[in-house]
Amino acid sequence: MTDQVPVDRIDELGADGTSGLEPWEVFRQEKEGDAMRHGGSVMAPDRLLALHYAREMYGRRQESVRLWVIRREDIAVLDDPDLLKPPLDRSFKKPGGYVMRDKLAAARELSGQAKPHAKSKGGAG
């Protein structure tokens, strides 16, 4: 017995017997200036239909001003923790930065100085 696809199903499955569909990832922008966000996926046999499907799913009600449609196969994945973890401490580049309070307290302790008191506002007079 052969694994041939009936002629009437070639359009549906493709000549090689596969479905002919592949996943495409859709990223959308709700309004100008917003970041692109992942909206979802569509299954399509080619780029043109993927664009049409994405527009129908994510743009027909004007909920998006821009769509990016990318074949899932073309997305490069970087999930190696050795590559994602920086080799040096760069916490000063994070929004919170260094916690200077702890570093100043440690320096004061080494030098033997006491913590300076806050100056009071509006003295007598």
Buried (B, 14 or more C-beta within 10 A) or exposed (E): EEEEBEEEEEEEBBEEEEEBBBEBBBBBBBEEEEEBEEBEBBBBEEEEBBBEBBBEBBBEEEEBEEBEBBBEEEEEEEEEEEEEEEEEEEEEEEEEEEEEEEEEEEEEEEEEEEEEEEEEEEEEE
